[in-house]
Amino acid sequence: MSEEKKEYWRWPEYRWVNPDIDWTKGKVITAGVDVGSVSSKAAILVDGE
């Protein structure tokens, strides 16, 4: 009988997009990535928003 081992360090991935921002009309696009030992995050801003 095999028992499935749970991985407690995993969590669901997600993303969020602001529908009010049209990135194709932006003048400045800024991106940042935070790579940590436990998790990583990324953010993209268009004209500071």
Number of C-alpha atoms within 10 A of each C-alpha: 3 4 5 6 6 7 7 6 7 9 8 4 5 5 6 6 7 7 7 6 13 9 14 8 9 12 9 10 13 11 9 10 10 10 10 8 6 7 10 9 9 10 11 14 14 16 13 10 9
